[in-house]
């Protein structure tokens, strides 16, 4: 959930510059005449001030009042995994074929696991084989009209099925992909909803 904007005026202790500002998972990168990277302590105490995003060292990026506030919020309070997955209190959420006790405990801090088998707002499904993908047809009827199926698969060196295979299997059952989320260090998640 990065942020990216071009042609941003910036002021630093050693002068001014114009360039591209990006927020990428725990680091702020400015690409102007000089590439500058800010992370860790450099981002502590960051504020939005008079339309600028201001770092503790005095570096200023002119974004405008609304965007500066949004960037500050995103950097200081990044969304957690449940936010990225769209889990809200009171939703009907179920997990299937995904053995992750830490995630289950995290999920239950926001909403209890659903004990129903239909009208689910979110169904998280672990799929790491062709056999797992073949079960998608049985999962679709369990979703609420606007429900989402997150297919969670191994990634990197542990990869057993590719994203294109997951997407093809879901699309064959009337689903469209509309979001990706880094689920964990070893897993990725693709969100699918019914075609409208």
C-alpha positions as CSV (number, residue, x, y, z in Angstrom):
1,X,0.0,0.0,0.0
2,X,2.6,2.5,-1.1
3,X,2.2,6.1,-2.1
4,X,3.9,7.8,-5.1
5,X,3.8,11.3,-6.5
6,X,6.0,13.1,-9.1
7,X,7.3,16.7,-9.4
8,X,7.3,17.4,-5.7
9,X,9.3,20.5,-4.4
10,X,11.5,19.5,-1.5
11,X,13.8,21.4,0.9
12,X,16.8,19.9,2.6
13,X,19.5,21.2,4.8
14,X,21.8,21.4,1.7
15,X,19.3,23.0,-0.7
16,X,16.2,22.6,-2.7
17,X,15.2,20.0,-5.3
18,X,12.2,18.7,-7.3
19,X,11.6,15.0,-7.7
20,X,9.5,11.9,-7.1
21,X,8.5,10.9,-3.6
22,X,7.6,7.3,-2.8
23,X,6.5,5.5,0.4
24,X,7.5,1.9,0.1
25,X,7.1,-0.4,3.1
26,X,8.9,1.4,5.9
27,X,11.0,3.8,3.8
28,X,10.4,7.1,2.2
29,X,12.4,7.6,-1.0
30,X,13.0,10.9,-2.8
31,X,14.4,10.7,-6.3
32,X,15.6,14.1,-7.5
33,X,19.1,15.3,-8.4
34,X,20.2,13.2,-5.5
35,X,18.4,10.0,-4.4
36,X,17.6,10.2,-0.7
37,X,16.2,7.4,1.5
38,X,14.6,8.0,4.9
39,X,13.7,5.1,7.2
40,X,13.7,4.1,10.9
41,X,14.6,7.0,13.2
42,X,14.5,9.5,10.3
43,X,10.7,9.0,10.2
44,X,10.1,9.4,13.9
45,X,8.3,12.7,14.7
46,X,7.3,13.2,11.1
47,X,4.4,15.8,10.8
48,X,2.2,17.5,8.3
49,X,2.8,21.2,8.6
50,X,1.3,24.0,6.4
51,X,1.0,21.7,3.3
52,X,4.4,20.1,3.8
53,X,5.4,16.7,5.0
54,X,8.2,17.5,7.5
55,X,10.8,15.1,8.8
56,X,12.6,15.4,12.1
57,X,15.8,16.6,10.4
58,X,13.8,19.5,8.8
59,X,13.5,18.0,5.3
60,X,10.2,19.3,3.8
61,X,8.2,17.9,0.9
62,X,5.4,20.1,-0.4
63,X,2.3,18.0,-1.0
64,X,-0.6,20.3,-0.1
65,X,-2.5,20.2,3.1
66,X,-4.7,17.2,2.4
67,X,-2.0,15.0,0.9
68,X,0.6,15.9,3.5
69,X,-1.9,14.8,6.2
70,X,-2.6,11.6,4.4
71,X,1.0,10.8,3.9
72,X,1.8,11.5,7.5
73,X,-1.1,9.2,8.6
74,X,0.0,6.4,6.3
75,X,3.7,6.6,7.4
76,X,3.0,6.9,11.1
77,X,0.1,4.5,11.3
78,X,0.5,2.0,8.4
79,X,-2.4,-0.4,7.9
80,X,-2.0,-3.8,9.4
81,X,-2.7,-7.1,7.7
82,X,-6.3,-7.2,8.7
83,X,-6.8,-3.7,7.3
84,X,-5.2,-4.7,4.0
85,X,-7.5,-7.8,3.9
86,X,-10.6,-5.6,4.5
87,X,-11.6,-7.3,7.8
88,X,-13.9,-5.1,9.8
89,X,-15.6,-5.8,13.2
90,X,-18.9,-7.7,12.8
91,X,-18.1,-9.2,9.5
92,X,-18.8,-12.9,8.8
93,X,-15.2,-14.2,8.2
94,X,-14.1,-17.9,7.8
95,X,-10.8,-19.6,7.2
96,X,-10.5,-22.8,5.2
97,X,-7.5,-25.0,4.4
98,X,-5.1,-22.5,6.0
99,X,-3.3,-23.6,9.1
100,X,-2.0,-20.4,10.6
101,X,-2.7,-20.2,14.4
102,X,-1.1,-16.7,14.6
103,X,-3.3,-15.3,11.9
104,X,-6.4,-16.9,13.4
105,X,-5.6,-15.3,16.8
106,X,-5.0,-12.0,15.1
107,X,-8.3,-12.2,13.2
108,X,-10.2,-13.0,16.4
109,X,-9.0,-9.7,17.9
110,X,-11.2,-8.0,15.3
111,X,-14.1,-10.3,14.7
112,X,-14.9,-13.9,15.7
113,X,-14.6,-16.6,13.1
114,X,-18.0,-17.3,11.5
115,X,-19.7,-20.5,12.4
116,X,-22.0,-20.3,9.3
117,X,-21.2,-21.8,5.9
118,X,-22.9,-19.1,3.8
119,X,-23.3,-15.4,3.3
120,X,-19.6,-14.9,4.2
121,X,-18.2,-11.4,3.8
122,X,-14.7,-12.8,3.6
123,X,-13.4,-16.3,3.1
124,X,-9.7,-16.9,3.4
125,X,-8.7,-20.1,1.6
126,X,-5.3,-21.7,1.5
127,X,-4.5,-23.1,-1.9
128,X,-1.1,-24.7,-2.9
129,X,-2.1,-27.3,-5.4
130,X,-4.3,-28.0,-8.4
131,X,-6.5,-30.0,-6.1
132,X,-7.0,-27.0,-3.8
133,X,-7.8,-24.8,-6.8
134,X,-10.4,-27.3,-8.0
135,X,-12.4,-26.6,-4.8
136,X,-13.0,-23.0,-5.7
137,X,-16.3,-23.9,-7.3
138,X,-17.5,-25.2,-3.9
139,X,-16.4,-22.0,-2.2
140,X,-18.1,-19.4,-4.4
141,X,-21.7,-20.2,-3.2
142,X,-20.6,-19.6,0.4
143,X,-19.9,-15.9,-0.3
144,X,-22.4,-13.1,0.4
145,X,-23.4,-11.2,-2.8
146,X,-20.5,-8.7,-2.3
147,X,-18.3,-11.2,-0.4
148,X,-14.6,-11.7,-1.1
149,X,-12.6,-14.9,-1.5
150,X,-8.9,-14.4,-0.6
151,X,-6.8,-17.2,-2.0
152,X,-3.7,-17.5,0.1
153,X,-0.7,-19.3,-1.5
154,X,3.0,-20.0,-0.8
155,X,5.4,-17.6,-2.5
156,X,9.1,-17.3,-3.3
157,X,11.1,-20.5,-3.1
158,X,8.2,-22.3,-1.5
159,X,5.9,-21.6,-4.4
160,X,3.9,-24.6,-5.7
161,X,1.3,-22.8,-7.9
162,X,1.7,-19.5,-9.7
163,X,-0.5,-16.5,-9.4
164,X,-1.6,-16.9,-13.0
165,X,-2.9,-20.4,-12.2
166,X,-4.8,-19.1,-9.2
167,X,-6.3,-16.3,-11.3
168,X,-7.3,-18.7,-14.1
169,X,-9.0,-21.1,-11.7
170,X,-11.0,-18.3,-10.0
171,X,-12.0,-16.7,-13.3
172,X,-13.3,-20.0,-14.5
173,X,-15.9,-19.8,-11.7
174,X,-17.0,-16.2,-12.4
175,X,-14.6,-14.4,-10.1
176,X,-12.4,-11.4,-10.9
177,X,-9.2,-10.5,-9.1
178,X,-9.0,-7.0,-7.7
179,X,-6.4,-6.9,-5.0
180,X,-3.1,-8.5,-3.8
181,X,-1.8,-8.5,-0.2
182,X,1.5,-9.7,1.3
183,X,-0.1,-12.2,3.8
184,X,3.1,-13.2,5.5
185,X,6.8,-13.7,4.9
186,X,6.0,-17.0,3.1
187,X,2.5,-16.4,1.7
188,X,0.7,-14.0,-0.7
189,X,-3.0,-13.5,-1.0
190,X,-5.2,-12.6,-4.0
191,X,-8.7,-11.2,-3.5
192,X,-11.5,-12.3,-5.8
193,X,-15.1,-11.1,-6.0
194,X,-18.0,-12.1,-8.2
195,X,-18.1,-10.4,-11.6
196,X,-20.6,-7.6,-11.6
